[in-house]
């Protein structure tokens, strides 16, 4: 019996969503169950202390973005020096600086978002929806190779405090973080989920957990009770655009990922489709558009320093036309994000991205919840770490996206990968539309990424084409294997004749399950 299909970044996340579908839940019940489970199974990438977005399309025709991303505090803490300091994450061939500490924590939105989505669109009791995540907390999650790699990268963060080290420290290798094959347990998170099922989101935003969070922030954070009590999930109209006659929906401003995807695809329509995927012409056009999109983002910010207005400018027709005219042939690090999609037999589809930044190093006492470090995220603080505006919804590159194809297929997709999110999604969409690939091929196909004059190229393209590209672009980096640098575009589709298909991007250990 075809109840639906799920793609996610971890098998336990997908299994939680699938279990709820089997129990009679719809796509929205399932994705909420998967979201809570992701905060257990993918603890570095998702947390109840972070934020996210869900793009919903219901069988009845409702289309809505749930914005439950983080909000900046209403006031800056001038009473004492915020706890805010840099660490260096080790990615092997390179390192990257992140900022952590309680002073990096913005108002979390995941709890409000997931519970509001369930309240609006779900149909099963919340206790049933939370049951898979609670069981996962109790039984524990075996660390897989991808999770072990992530713990290696964020070791300075997850060992920064005693509370965090107590949860994520290795029992087999004292003094180090947990390794592949060991099991992570979250007993206090399981109890927290049980309490949320009874008391609702007020427990976190007005009740005992709110008071505990504010108490901890007295030691160097900005959050006050007013920040939590005033937090609201924002329901937005999705960004709608068309590409070669196919309708798409994505994340609107103040987030910039969706508008940058739309901008890129508008630019691509200025070129005819190259006859062969991966040809010099094909990749040349793609790299040009990536470069122009990067420049357009910077120019929009220069013209409109306010982030929301800059995003709107990117959608302006005159702005688009100017950049299309200026295109010339061949012009001279992973973030903590995960993504999941669910489609059900009734025609409901949900696409959701979650992020905790990298985590601030502090656990909300008594809950096992790692708090976010979004105020320390360079990508979403373009004016500088000390200059964030008070009491505004922060921007994000996260871009849950839906594609409605002219042949009747409905596709849900999204990715992690910071600045690579938009280029990864664009490439999967054009593979589906321009080259008529199936979902598996569209996601698995090799990718490129062009930013800051550097063209990064995955293996899989014809060697002669790669050789020509390296001559055309002064700076290139040839990856030896497909890598999470290029995103993790987990994707599901429903076709009126062929049913459900899906593919979890292997670059980020993606999983696809159907029931």
N, C-alpha and C positions, 0 to 999 in steps of 0.2 A: 504493500500500500504506500503510495507516494504522499507523505505528509509534508515534505519540504526538503530543503537543503541548506547546509551551513558551511561557511568557510571561516577559518580563524587562524590565529597565530600559535595555537597550542591544542593538542588533542583533547585535553581536559576542558578547555574552554568550549570547544566544539561539542563535546559529549554532553556538557551541561545544557547547552541550547537544544541539542537533539532530544535529550530526555524530556524536556518540557514540551517539545513538539509531539512526541509520542503520547504524552499524557493528555493531549487535547488542546494545548496552548496554541496561540497563533504566533506569527513571526515576531510580534512585539514582546509577548511573554518570553519567547525563546531568546531574543537578543538581550533582554534584561537579565535573564538567567546567565547567559554567556558573559555579559559584562561583569557581573559580580564574581563569576568564576575566574575571569581573567585577572581580577585583582588578587587572586590566590595563586593561580598557575603561572601567571606572567608578572610576578611582583615587581620586577625592575621596570616594566613598561607601563603597567596600569596599577592604579591605587585608588581607594576610596578617598584619599587625600588629594587627588588631582582633578582633572577636568576633561571634557570631551564634547562631542557633537553626534547627534543621530539624525539621519535623513530618512524620513518615513514616507512611504506611498501605500495607502490603504486600498483594499478592494473597493471601498465605497468612493474613492476618488480624492481623499484627503492627501495633501502633499505639504509636508512641514519639516523644517529644520528645528530640532531641539538644541539650543545653545546652552550647554551647562559647563562652559569653560570657566576658568578662574577669573575672579574679579580683583582688581587692585584694592588695597585697604582704603578706607575713607579718610584716614589721616596717617601721616608719617610719624613714627615714634621719635620724638625729639627729647624724650625724657632721659634716654640712655642710648649709648652707641649700639646700633643693631648688630646682631651676630651675623656677619656676612663676610665670607672669605673664599679665596680661590682654592681649587684642587686641580690636579692634572690627571685626566683619565688616559690610560694607556691602551691605545688601539693596535699595538704591535709596531707597525712601520712608522706611526706618528703618535703624538699626544695632543690632547685638546684641553683647554682650560674651561672649567665650569665653576660657578659660584654657588655655595651652599650655606647652611646655617638657618636659624629661625627667621632672620631678616630677609631671606629669599622666598618666604612662603606667602602666597596670595590666597584669597578666600577659595576653598575647594568647592567644586560643584557636582562631583560624581554622584554622591548620595541623593541630592535633590533631583538631579537629572534622571537617574534610573528609576527612582520611585515615582516621579511625575509621569514618565513615559508609561510605566505600568498602569498608573491610575487612569491615564487618558485613553490608552489603546489596548491594554491587556484584558484578559478575561478570567484567568486562573487566579485563585487566592495568592496573595503575595508570599505566604508561607511555603506554598508549593514551588513558586518561582525561585525562592531563596534556598530551597532544600539542597540542590546539587552543590552549591558553593559551600554551604555549611558542612556537608559531608566531606567535601574536599579539604576543608580546614581540619577536620577531625582525623581523616586518614593520611593526610599529607600528600605532597606532590614530589615525585621523583625528578630530580634535576636532570635535564637533558643536555646534550652538548652545546646547543645554542644558549640556553640559560647559563650554563657554566661560563661560556665566553663573556656574556653580559656581566656576570658577577666579577669576572677578572677585570673588565674595563672600569667598573664603578667601585672597585674595592675601597678607595679612599673615602667614598661616601657612605657605603653600607657598613663600614667598620668605624665610622666617625664617633659614634656614641655607644655607650654600654648597652642601651636598650636595643639598638639596631644590631649590634654584634651578637647579642644573645639570641636573636631570631635567625640571623643569616650566617652566623659563624659555623665553621665546619667542626663536626664532632670527630671526624677521622684525622683532620689536620689542624690541630689547635693553633690559633693565631692567624688562620686564613679563612676566607669565606667558603661557603659550601661548594662542593664539587659534584661533577657528574656522578649519578648513581645514588647520592645521598638523598634523604627525604626531608622536605621542608614542612613544618607543621605551624599552624596558626590558630591555636586554641582560643585565644582572646578575640580574634576576629570572628570566629564561629559564634561566640557569645554575643558579640556586637551585632552580628546579622540577626540573631534571634531577637534581640532587643529592638532593632529597627523594624522587624516584622510586626511587633506589638505596638510600638510607640510612634512609628513613622519618622519622617525626616526631622521633625521638631527635636528629637533626641540629639541630633547633631548640630542643629542651627539655633536652638533656643534652650535646650535642656542640659543635662549633666555633661555631655561630651563637648558642648560649646564652652561651658565654664572651664573644663579641663584644658581645652585648647588655648583659651585666652590666658589661663594661669601660666601655661608654659611659655607663651609669647611675652610675658612680663620679663622674661630673662633675656630678651634680645630680639623679639619679633614685633610686628606692627599690628597684628590682628586684635580687634576688640569685639565685645559682644554685639555691638551695633553692626559690624561687618557681616557677621554670621546671620543675625536676625533679618537683615535687609536683603540677603542674597535671594535672587529669583532666577528660575529657569526662563530663558527668553525663547518664545516660539516665533520663528521667522519664516517668511516666504522664501522658498529656495531660489537660488540664482538659476534662471532658465536661459539656455542658449541652444543654438542649432549648429550642427556640423554636417555639411553635405546632405541636408535634409533629415537628419536624425536628431531627435530631441534629447537634450541632456539637462539634468538638474545637479547642482552642487552647492557648496557652502558659500553663502553671500557675505559681504562686508558686515561687521568689521574684520572678519577673517579674510586673509588675502589669498589663500590657496585656490579657492574656486574661481575667483576672478582672474587669477594668473593662468589657470587651465583654459578658461574661456578665451582669454587674450591669445594664448599660444595657438589654440585651434582656429581662431579667426585668422591669425597670420598664416597658418598652414593652408587655409583655403585660397590664399593668393598664389599657390603653386598647384599645377596639375599633379595627380598622383603618379609617382614614379612607377614604371611598369614592374620593377622587381624590388621586393623588400630587401633592404640591406645593401642596395647599390650605392655608388658614389653620389649619384644625384639625390637619392632618398635621404641618406645620412647627411649630406651637405645641407639640404633644405632644413632638416630637423635641427641641426646644430645652429644654423642661422637664426631660426625662430627662438631657440633657447637663449641665445645671446641677446636678441632683441627684447625678449621678455624680461631678462635680468635688467637690461638698461632701462626699459620702460618702468619697471618697479622703482628704480632709483630716481628717475626723472619725475615720476608721479609724487614720490616723497619730497623731492626738492620743491615741487610746485605747491604741494599741499602737505605740510608737515603733520597735520592731524591725520592719523592712520586711516580713519573711516573715509575721509574725503579723498585721500590718495587712492584707496581701493576703488572708489566710485569713478575717479578720473580714468582709471584703466579701462572702464567700460564705455567711455565716451567715444562716439563714432568718429569725431574729428581726430581725437588722439590715436585711435586705431588706424585711421587712414594715413596720418603722418608717419607712423612707424612702418606701415606697409610700403610706403614710397621710399623710405630710407634704407630698406634692406638691400645689401650688396652681397655678391657671391663671396663666400668664405671670409668673413670678417676676421681681421686679426684676433659633518660627522654624525654618525648616527645619533638621533635623539630618542628619548624614551617614549615610543609611540607604538600602539598595536591597533589592529583593525579586525572587525568581524562583520559578516553579512548573513542574513537569513531571508529566504523566500519560502512561503508556505503554499499549500495547495489551493488556498482561496484567492491568491493573487496579492497578498500583502507582502511588502518587501521592506527590509530595514537594513541600513548600512551605518555602522557606528565606528568612530575612532576615539580612542582613549589615550591620555598621556599624563604622566606625573613629572614631566621634565626628566631629570635624573634622580629626583628625590633630594631632600635637604639634609638628610642624615639623621633627622629626629623622628621618633615614633610617638604618635599620640598615645599617651600612657594608658594602659589597660585595654588597648584595642588592637595591637599589632599593625596599625595603619601608618605607613610611611608618608610624611607630609611632602608636598611639592616644593620645588625650587624655581617656580616660574618667574619670580622677580630677579632671578639670576640667569635667565635665558637670554643670551645675546640676540638671537633671531627675533624675539618678540619684545625687545626693549631697544628699538633703533635709536632712540634719543639718549641712550646711556643709562647705566644702572641706577644712578642717583636721581634721574629725571623722570621717572615714571609718573604719569598723571594719577591723581587720586580718584578712587571710586568709579573706575571704568572697566568694562569688559575687555579683557586682553585679546589680542589678535592671535591667529594661529595659521600655520600652513596646512593643518589637517583638513582633508577634503573628501568626506564621504560623497560618492557620486553615483547617480543612476543614469542609465542609458536606455532609451526606448527606441528600438530599431524599427525601421520601416517594414521588416518582415514579421513583426509582432513579438520579437524577442525582447525581454526585459532583463537588464544586466545591472547588478550592484557591485561596486568596486570601491577600493580605497587603499591607502598604504601608510606605512610609517616611513621615516627617512628624512625628516627636517626639510631642507631645501630641495631634496631629491623627490619629495612626494609629488610635486606637480609634474615633473618631467617623466617620472615613472608611470603615472596615471595617463598622461597624454599618449605615451607610447603604446600602452595596452589598448586604449580606446581607438587609436588609429589602426592598430593591428586588426581589431575586430571589424572596423568599418571599411578602411581603405583596402586591406588585404584579405578581408573575409576569412580570417583565421577563426578556428573554434577557440573556446575559452582557454583550454590547456595550452594550445600553441601560442595564443596571444600573450599569455602571462610568461611562458617559458622562453620566448624569443629573446635574444640578446638585446642589451640596451646601451645607450650612450648618455652622458651628462656633460653639459658645457656650462661652466661658471668660472668667473674671474680669470678668463683667458685660458683656462685649462680644459681640454677635451678628454674625458675619461671614457674608455671603451672596454666593454665586456668582450670576452672571447665568444666566437661563434660566427662572426662576420667573415666574408671571403678575405683571405690574406692580401690579395692584390688591392682590394678596396681599403683595407686598413693601412697598407703602405702608402696609398695615394693621400689618405686623410692626414697621415703624419707629416706629409710634405706640405699640405695646405695649411695646417694649424701649427703654429710655432711651438706650442706646448701641448703634449699629449701624454696620457698615462695608460698603458695597456695592462689591464688586469689579467692575471693568470687563470682565474676561474670566476664564475658568477658569484656575486658578493652582495651582502645586505646593504652595502653602500648605495646600491641602485634601487632601494626600496623593497617592499614586500607586498605586492599588489594582489591580495586575496580577493577572489572574484567568484560570484555565482550568477547563473542565468536561468531564465525560464522561457521556453519556447512553446507556442501553442501545439505544435506537432511532436517535437522531440523531447519535451519534458524538461527536467532539471539537469543542469550540468554545473560543475564548479571545479575550481582549482586553487589550492592554497599555495602561495608562492614559496618554492623551496629555498629561496634566498633567506627567508626568515622562518624556516621550519613550518610553513603553512600546512594546514590540514583541511580536507574537504570531506564532509560526511553527508549521506543522503538516507532518508528513511521513508 
